[in-house]
Amino acid sequence: IPSTVHILGFYHGVPVSKRSKDDTWRLPDEIYIFQESIEKVCTGDEAVRKEIRQTVWHEIAHHFGFDEKEIDEWERY
């Protein structure tokens, strides 16, 4: 583990793949993007924009039930 870990985004909710047909009432899912962390790992505006796109895509993948290993496999392409 690196000495400094920056969490860039976070998905909070129930992934679509884990929901049941009886899951009719619940709070909406949320995706958090951490501006300060993204700015710390990026140099320049274009890098920030690219990292935001990547982070949002990553968290949306969690929304659909993909785990870290599956997301890593997708991100290689």
Biopython code that builds the backbone (N, CA, C, O; Angstrom):
import numpy as np
from Bio.PDB.StructureBuilder import StructureBuilder

atoms = [
    (1, "ILE", "N", (0.858, -1.190, 0.000)),
    (1, "ILE", "CA", (0.000, 0.000, 0.000)),
    (1, "ILE", "C", (0.894, 1.240, 0.000)),
    (1, "ILE", "O", (1.805, 1.360, 0.819)),
    (2, "PRO", "N", (0.624, 2.151, -0.922)),
    (2, "PRO", "CA", (1.419, 3.386, -0.943)),
    (2, "PRO", "C", (1.252, 4.173, 0.348)),
    (2, "PRO", "O", (0.223, 4.064, 1.014)),
    (3, "SER", "N", (2.257, 4.965, 0.704)),
    (3, "SER", "CA", (2.178, 5.747, 1.939)),
    (3, "SER", "C", (1.065, 6.788, 1.885)),
    (3, "SER", "O", (0.496, 7.139, 2.919)),
    (4, "THR", "N", (0.756, 7.277, 0.703)),
    (4, "THR", "CA", (-0.336, 8.233, 0.534)),
    (4, "THR", "C", (-1.354, 7.632, -0.420)),
    (4, "THR", "O", (-1.055, 7.359, -1.582)),
    (5, "VAL", "N", (-2.557, 7.431, 0.090)),
    (5, "VAL", "CA", (-3.626, 6.868, -0.725)),
    (5, "VAL", "C", (-4.669, 7.960, -0.948)),
    (5, "VAL", "O", (-5.133, 8.598, -0.003)),
    (6, "HIS", "N", (-5.021, 8.158, -2.189)),
    (6, "HIS", "CA", (-6.035, 9.162, -2.522)),
    (6, "HIS", "C", (-7.268, 8.429, -3.028)),
    (6, "HIS", "O", (-7.216, 7.741, -4.047)),
    (7, "ILE", "N", (-8.372, 8.579, -2.315)),
    (7, "ILE", "CA", (-9.640, 8.030, -2.779)),
    (7, "ILE", "C", (-10.245, 9.074, -3.705)),
    (7, "ILE", "O", (-10.515, 10.203, -3.294)),
    (8, "LEU", "N", (-10.454, 8.685, -4.960)),
    (8, "LEU", "CA", (-10.913, 9.642, -5.965)),
    (8, "LEU", "C", (-12.427, 9.667, -6.089)),
    (8, "LEU", "O", (-13.006, 10.694, -6.442)),
    (9, "GLY", "N", (-13.075, 8.536, -5.799)),
    (9, "GLY", "CA", (-14.524, 8.452, -5.899)),
    (9, "GLY", "C", (-15.046, 7.345, -5.013)),
    (9, "GLY", "O", (-14.288, 6.499, -4.537)),
    (10, "PHE", "N", (-16.355, 7.360, -4.795)),
    (10, "PHE", "CA", (-16.979, 6.361, -3.936)),
    (10, "PHE", "C", (-18.421, 6.142, -4.380)),
    (10, "PHE", "O", (-19.167, 7.100, -4.586)),
    (11, "TYR", "N", (-18.809, 4.876, -4.525)),
    (11, "TYR", "CA", (-20.195, 4.529, -4.852)),
    (11, "TYR", "C", (-20.880, 4.074, -3.576)),
    (11, "TYR", "O", (-20.360, 3.215, -2.864)),
    (12, "HIS", "N", (-22.043, 4.642, -3.280)),
    (12, "HIS", "CA", (-22.826, 4.256, -2.112)),
    (12, "HIS", "C", (-24.218, 3.861, -2.584)),
    (12, "HIS", "O", (-24.970, 4.691, -3.096)),
    (13, "GLY", "N", (-24.550, 2.600, -2.410)),
    (13, "GLY", "CA", (-25.865, 2.136, -2.831)),
    (13, "GLY", "C", (-25.888, 0.633, -2.963)),
    (13, "GLY", "O", (-24.968, -0.060, -2.528)),
    (14, "VAL", "N", (-26.939, 0.142, -3.562)),
    (14, "VAL", "CA", (-27.105, -1.288, -3.812)),
    (14, "VAL", "C", (-26.914, -1.511, -5.311)),
    (14, "VAL", "O", (-27.693, -1.006, -6.119)),
    (15, "PRO", "N", (-25.880, -2.266, -5.684)),
    (15, "PRO", "CA", (-25.660, -2.506, -7.111)),
    (15, "PRO", "C", (-26.877, -3.135, -7.775)),
    (15, "PRO", "O", (-27.603, -3.911, -7.153)),
    (16, "VAL", "N", (-27.092, -2.799, -9.024)),
    (16, "VAL", "CA", (-28.227, -3.326, -9.784)),
    (16, "VAL", "C", (-28.249, -4.850, -9.728)),
    (16, "VAL", "O", (-29.319, -5.453, -9.637)),
    (17, "SER", "N", (-27.086, -5.471, -9.781)),
    (17, "SER", "CA", (-27.007, -6.936, -9.780)),
    (17, "SER", "C", (-27.408, -7.563, -8.445)),
    (17, "SER", "O", (-27.621, -8.773, -8.375)),
    (18, "LYS", "N", (-27.514, -6.761, -7.393)),
    (18, "LYS", "CA", (-27.880, -7.272, -6.061)),
    (18, "LYS", "C", (-29.314, -6.926, -5.665)),
    (18, "LYS", "O", (-29.771, -7.318, -4.591)),
    (19, "ARG", "N", (-30.015, -6.206, -6.510)),
    (19, "ARG", "CA", (-31.383, -5.789, -6.177)),
    (19, "ARG", "C", (-32.372, -6.905, -6.480)),
    (19, "ARG", "O", (-32.147, -7.753, -7.342)),
    (20, "SER", "N", (-33.460, -6.872, -5.747)),
    (20, "SER", "CA", (-34.508, -7.855, -6.007)),
    (20, "SER", "C", (-35.742, -7.138, -6.558)),
    (20, "SER", "O", (-35.839, -5.912, -6.501)),
    (21, "LYS", "N", (-36.671, -7.913, -7.086)),
    (21, "LYS", "CA", (-37.904, -7.303, -7.608)),
    (21, "LYS", "C", (-38.728, -6.689, -6.493)),
    (21, "LYS", "O", (-39.578, -5.833, -6.743)),
    (22, "ASP", "N", (-38.481, -7.123, -5.255)),
    (22, "ASP", "CA", (-39.206, -6.581, -4.107)),
    (22, "ASP", "C", (-38.541, -5.332, -3.528)),
    (22, "ASP", "O", (-39.055, -4.729, -2.586)),
    (23, "ASP", "N", (-37.424, -4.955, -4.083)),
    (23, "ASP", "CA", (-36.682, -3.791, -3.618)),
    (23, "ASP", "C", (-37.299, -2.545, -4.243)),
    (23, "ASP", "O", (-36.732, -1.953, -5.162)),
    (24, "THR", "N", (-38.466, -2.154, -3.735)),
    (24, "THR", "CA", (-39.213, -1.071, -4.375)),
    (24, "THR", "C", (-38.991, 0.295, -3.737)),
    (24, "THR", "O", (-39.123, 1.318, -4.409)),
    (25, "TRP", "N", (-38.659, 0.325, -2.470)),
    (25, "TRP", "CA", (-38.464, 1.615, -1.830)),
    (25, "TRP", "C", (-37.108, 1.639, -1.147)),
    (25, "TRP", "O", (-36.817, 0.840, -0.257)),
    (26, "ARG", "N", (-36.312, 2.557, -1.583)),
    (26, "ARG", "CA", (-35.029, 2.798, -0.927)),
    (26, "ARG", "C", (-34.499, 4.130, -1.410)),
    (26, "ARG", "O", (-34.960, 4.673, -2.414)),
    (27, "LEU", "N", (-33.535, 4.643, -0.691)),
    (27, "LEU", "CA", (-32.937, 5.909, -1.089)),
    (27, "LEU", "C", (-32.153, 5.736, -2.384)),
    (27, "LEU", "O", (-31.683, 4.635, -2.671)),
    (28, "PRO", "N", (-32.001, 6.789, -3.166)),
    (28, "PRO", "CA", (-31.249, 6.677, -4.421)),
    (28, "PRO", "C", (-29.766, 6.395, -4.152)),
    (28, "PRO", "O", (-29.221, 6.785, -3.120)),
    (29, "ASP", "N", (-29.144, 5.721, -5.085)),
    (29, "ASP", "CA", (-27.713, 5.496, -5.009)),
    (29, "ASP", "C", (-27.000, 6.833, -5.188)),
    (29, "ASP", "O", (-27.549, 7.776, -5.756)),
    (30, "GLU", "N", (-25.759, 6.894, -4.690)),
    (30, "GLU", "CA", (-24.976, 8.120, -4.789)),
    (30, "GLU", "C", (-23.562, 7.791, -5.251)),
    (30, "GLU", "O", (-23.012, 6.744, -4.910)),
    (31, "ILE", "N", (-22.993, 8.685, -6.018)),
    (31, "ILE", "CA", (-21.588, 8.610, -6.390)),
    (31, "ILE", "C", (-20.942, 9.907, -5.911)),
    (31, "ILE", "O", (-21.411, 11.004, -6.212)),
    (32, "TYR", "N", (-19.857, 9.753, -5.159)),
    (32, "TYR", "CA", (-19.101, 10.892, -4.659)),
    (32, "TYR", "C", (-17.802, 10.995, -5.444)),
    (32, "TYR", "O", (-17.143, 9.987, -5.698)),
    (33, "ILE", "N", (-17.436, 12.205, -5.823)),
    (33, "ILE", "CA", (-16.182, 12.481, -6.500)),
    (33, "ILE", "C", (-15.415, 13.463, -5.607)),
    (33, "ILE", "O", (-15.954, 14.494, -5.205)),
    (34, "PHE", "N", (-14.167, 13.138, -5.303)),
    (34, "PHE", "CA", (-13.389, 13.931, -4.356)),
    (34, "PHE", "C", (-12.424, 14.860, -5.100)),
    (34, "PHE", "O", (-11.352, 14.450, -5.545)),
    (35, "GLN", "N", (-12.836, 16.105, -5.217)),
    (35, "GLN", "CA", (-12.105, 17.104, -5.991)),
    (35, "GLN", "C", (-10.665, 17.262, -5.524)),
    (35, "GLN", "O", (-9.747, 17.236, -6.344)),
    (36, "GLU", "N", (-10.454, 17.422, -4.241)),
    (36, "GLU", "CA", (-9.102, 17.661, -3.738)),
    (36, "GLU", "C", (-8.165, 16.495, -4.066)),
    (36, "GLU", "O", (-7.020, 16.710, -4.464)),
    (37, "SER", "N", (-8.648, 15.276, -3.900)),
    (37, "SER", "CA", (-7.828, 14.101, -4.208)),
    (37, "SER", "C", (-7.493, 14.039, -5.695)),
    (37, "SER", "O", (-6.359, 13.741, -6.071)),
    (38, "ILE", "N", (-8.483, 14.320, -6.534)),
    (38, "ILE", "CA", (-8.241, 14.295, -7.978)),
    (38, "ILE", "C", (-7.220, 15.364, -8.360)),
    (38, "ILE", "O", (-6.321, 15.107, -9.161)),
    (39, "GLU", "N", (-7.354, 16.546, -7.797)),
    (39, "GLU", "CA", (-6.413, 17.611, -8.111)),
    (39, "GLU", "C", (-4.996, 17.286, -7.634)),
    (39, "GLU", "O", (-4.023, 17.719, -8.251)),
    (40, "LYS", "N", (-4.872, 16.526, -6.538)),
    (40, "LYS", "CA", (-3.550, 16.158, -6.029)),
    (40, "LYS", "C", (-2.833, 15.162, -6.931)),
    (40, "LYS", "O", (-1.605, 15.178, -7.012)),
    (41, "VAL", "N", (-3.580, 14.299, -7.608)),
    (41, "VAL", "CA", (-2.935, 13.276, -8.431)),
    (41, "VAL", "C", (-2.804, 13.702, -9.897)),
    (41, "VAL", "O", (-2.239, 12.963, -10.704)),
    (42, "CYS", "N", (-3.311, 14.865, -10.241)),
    (42, "CYS", "CA", (-3.283, 15.314, -11.637)),
    (42, "CYS", "C", (-2.455, 16.586, -11.783)),
    (42, "CYS", "O", (-2.338, 17.395, -10.862)),
    (43, "THR", "N", (-1.885, 16.728, -12.979)),
    (43, "THR", "CA", (-1.201, 17.973, -13.322)),
    (43, "THR", "C", (-1.886, 18.562, -14.542)),
    (43, "THR", "O", (-1.814, 18.007, -15.638)),
    (44, "GLY", "N", (-2.542, 19.674, -14.345)),
    (44, "GLY", "CA", (-3.190, 20.359, -15.460)),
    (44, "GLY", "C", (-4.666, 20.025, -15.589)),
    (44, "GLY", "O", (-5.148, 18.988, -15.132)),
    (45, "ASP", "N", (-5.353, 20.949, -16.229)),
    (45, "ASP", "CA", (-6.802, 20.846, -16.387)),
    (45, "ASP", "C", (-7.224, 19.629, -17.205)),
    (45, "ASP", "O", (-8.208, 18.970, -16.868)),
    (46, "GLU", "N", (-6.499, 19.327, -18.267)),
    (46, "GLU", "CA", (-6.871, 18.185, -19.110)),
    (46, "GLU", "C", (-6.752, 16.871, -18.334)),
    (46, "GLU", "O", (-7.593, 15.984, -18.481)),
    (47, "ALA", "N", (-5.720, 16.750, -17.517)),
    (47, "ALA", "CA", (-5.557, 15.549, -16.693)),
    (47, "ALA", "C", (-6.688, 15.429, -15.674)),
    (47, "ALA", "O", (-7.164, 14.330, -15.391)),
    (48, "VAL", "N", (-7.111, 16.560, -15.130)),
    (48, "VAL", "CA", (-8.239, 16.552, -14.176)),
    (48, "VAL", "C", (-9.506, 16.082, -14.884)),
    (48, "VAL", "O", (-10.227, 15.233, -14.358)),
    (49, "ARG", "N", (-9.784, 16.619, -16.060)),
    (49, "ARG", "CA", (-10.979, 16.206, -16.804)),
    (49, "ARG", "C", (-10.939, 14.707, -17.118)),
    (49, "ARG", "O", (-11.940, 14.006, -16.966)),
    (50, "LYS", "N", (-9.783, 14.229, -17.552)),
    (50, "LYS", "CA", (-9.643, 12.810, -17.872)),
    (50, "LYS", "C", (-9.852, 11.937, -16.632)),
    (50, "LYS", "O", (-10.512, 10.901, -16.706)),
    (51, "GLU", "N", (-9.297, 12.351, -15.508)),
    (51, "GLU", "CA", (-9.444, 11.573, -14.271)),
    (51, "GLU", "C", (-10.888, 11.576, -13.780)),
    (51, "GLU", "O", (-11.368, 10.565, -13.267)),
    (52, "ILE", "N", (-11.580, 12.695, -13.929)),
    (52, "ILE", "CA", (-12.995, 12.751, -13.535)),
    (52, "ILE", "C", (-13.799, 11.766, -14.375)),
    (52, "ILE", "O", (-14.607, 11.009, -13.838)),
    (53, "ARG", "N", (-13.583, 11.768, -15.699)),
    (53, "ARG", "CA", (-14.294, 10.809, -16.564)),
    (53, "ARG", "C", (-14.005, 9.373, -16.130)),
    (53, "ARG", "O", (-14.919, 8.554, -16.027)),
    (54, "GLN", "N", (-12.737, 9.074, -15.877)),
    (54, "GLN", "CA", (-12.336, 7.728, -15.477)),
    (54, "GLN", "C", (-12.952, 7.345, -14.131)),
    (54, "GLN", "O", (-13.425, 6.222, -13.961)),
    (55, "THR", "N", (-12.946, 8.267, -13.189)),
    (55, "THR", "CA", (-13.480, 7.990, -11.852)),
    (55, "THR", "C", (-14.986, 7.782, -11.904)),
    (55, "THR", "O", (-15.507, 6.865, -11.270)),
    (56, "VAL", "N", (-15.687, 8.620, -12.650)),
    (56, "VAL", "CA", (-17.145, 8.457, -12.766)),
    (56, "VAL", "C", (-17.464, 7.116, -13.428)),
    (56, "VAL", "O", (-18.356, 6.401, -12.971)),
    (57, "TRP", "N", (-16.748, 6.768, -14.499)),
    (57, "TRP", "CA", (-16.954, 5.471, -15.155)),
    (57, "TRP", "C", (-16.739, 4.331, -14.166)),
    (57, "TRP", "O", (-17.523, 3.383, -14.126)),
    (58, "HIS", "N", (-15.683, 4.423, -13.374)),
    (58, "HIS", "CA", (-15.347, 3.400, -12.390)),
    (58, "HIS", "C", (-16.490, 3.216, -11.377)),
    (58, "HIS", "O", (-16.878, 2.089, -11.068)),
    (59, "GLU", "N", (-17.014, 4.322, -10.873)),
    (59, "GLU", "CA", (-18.093, 4.254, -9.869)),
    (59, "GLU", "C", (-19.401, 3.776, -10.499)),
    (59, "GLU", "O", (-20.167, 3.069, -9.845)),
    (60, "ILE", "N", (-19.672, 4.138, -11.737)),
    (60, "ILE", "CA", (-20.867, 3.634, -12.420)),
    (60, "ILE", "C", (-20.762, 2.124, -12.607)),
    (60, "ILE", "O", (-21.760, 1.412, -12.499)),
    (61, "ALA", "N", (-19.560, 1.640, -12.884)),
    (61, "ALA", "CA", (-19.353, 0.188, -12.993)),
    (61, "ALA", "C", (-19.709, -0.499, -11.678)),
    (61, "ALA", "O", (-20.302, -1.578, -11.694)),
    (62, "HIS", "N", (-19.359, 0.102, -10.540)),
    (62, "HIS", "CA", (-19.765, -0.455, -9.243)),
    (62, "HIS", "C", (-21.295, -0.477, -9.127)),
    (62, "HIS", "O", (-21.866, -1.431, -8.598)),
    (63, "HIS", "N", (-21.943, 0.561, -9.616)),
    (63, "HIS", "CA", (-23.402, 0.635, -9.597)),
    (63, "HIS", "C", (-24.021, -0.575, -10.304)),
    (63, "HIS", "O", (-25.054, -1.091, -9.878)),
    (64, "PHE", "N", (-23.384, -1.016, -11.379)),
    (64, "PHE", "CA", (-23.903, -2.163, -12.120)),
    (64, "PHE", "C", (-23.393, -3.499, -11.602)),
    (64, "PHE", "O", (-23.667, -4.543, -12.194)),
    (65, "GLY", "N", (-22.643, -3.470, -10.486)),
    (65, "GLY", "CA", (-22.269, -4.706, -9.813)),
    (65, "GLY", "C", (-20.886, -5.237, -10.100)),
    (65, "GLY", "O", (-20.546, -6.326, -9.639)),
    (66, "PHE", "N", (-20.069, -4.502, -10.853)),
    (66, "PHE", "CA", (-18.715, -4.955, -11.133)),
    (66, "PHE", "C", (-17.827, -4.739, -9.915)),
    (66, "PHE", "O", (-17.916, -3.704, -9.254)),
    (67, "ASP", "N", (-16.968, -5.714, -9.614)),
    (67, "ASP", "CA", (-16.019, -5.553, -8.512)),
    (67, "ASP", "C", (-14.711, -4.979, -9.047)),
    (67, "ASP", "O", (-14.562, -4.773, -10.252)),
    (68, "GLU", "N", (-13.762, -4.723, -8.144)),
    (68, "GLU", "CA", (-12.509, -4.085, -8.544)),
    (68, "GLU", "C", (-11.755, -4.895, -9.596)),
    (68, "GLU", "O", (-11.209, -4.326, -10.541)),
    (69, "LYS", "N", (-11.722, -6.210, -9.440)),
    (69, "LYS", "CA", (-11.003, -7.049, -10.399)),
    (69, "LYS", "C", (-11.626, -6.937, -11.800)),
    (69, "LYS", "O", (-10.911, -6.792, -12.791)),
    (70, "GLU", "N", (-12.940, -7.005, -11.871)),
    (70, "GLU", "CA", (-13.625, -6.887, -13.162)),
    (70, "GLU", "C", (-13.413, -5.504, -13.786)),
    (70, "GLU", "O", (-13.216, -5.385, -14.995)),
    (71, "ILE", "N", (-13.454, -4.473, -12.958)),
    (71, "ILE", "CA", (-13.243, -3.117, -13.475)),
    (71, "ILE", "C", (-11.823, -2.982, -13.996)),
    (71, "ILE", "O", (-11.608, -2.397, -15.057)),
    (72, "ASP", "N", (-10.846, -3.515, -13.263)),
    (72, "ASP", "CA", (-9.457, -3.467, -13.731)),
    (72, "ASP", "C", (-9.312, -4.133, -15.086)),
    (72, "ASP", "O", (-8.593, -3.632, -15.950)),
    (73, "GLU", "N", (-9.988, -5.259, -15.281)),
    (73, "GLU", "CA", (-9.938, -5.953, -16.567)),
    (73, "GLU", "C", (-10.525, -5.076, -17.682)),
    (73, "GLU", "O", (-9.953, -4.991, -18.768)),
    (74, "TRP", "N", (-11.654, -4.432, -17.417)),
    (74, "TRP", "CA", (-12.283, -3.550, -18.411)),
    (74, "TRP", "C", (-11.391, -2.347, -18.716)),
    (74, "TRP", "O", (-11.298, -1.916, -19.865)),
    (75, "GLU", "N", (-10.734, -1.806, -17.684)),
    (75, "GLU", "CA", (-9.940, -0.596, -17.873)),
    (75, "GLU", "C", (-8.673, -0.846, -18.686)),
    (75, "GLU", "O", (-8.055, 0.105, -19.165)),
    (76, "ARG", "N", (-8.283, -2.080, -18.845)),
    (76, "ARG", "CA", (-7.097, -2.396, -19.668)),
    (76, "ARG", "C", (-7.371, -2.170, -21.147)),
    (76, "ARG", "O", (-6.431, -2.054, -21.933)),
    (77, "TYR", "N", (-8.646, -2.106, -21.547)),
    (77, "TYR", "CA", (-8.986, -1.967, -22.972)),
    (77, "TYR", "C", (-9.203, -0.548, -23.355)),
    (77, "TYR", "O", (-9.496, -0.260, -24.515)),
]
sb = StructureBuilder()
sb.init_structure("model")
sb.init_model(0)
sb.init_chain("A")
sb.init_seg("    ")
for serial, (resi, resn, name, xyz) in enumerate(atoms, 1):
    if name == "N":
        sb.init_residue(resn, " ", resi, " ")
    sb.init_atom(name, np.array(xyz, "f"), 0.0, 1.0, " ", f" {name:<3s}", serial, name[0])
structure = sb.get_structure()
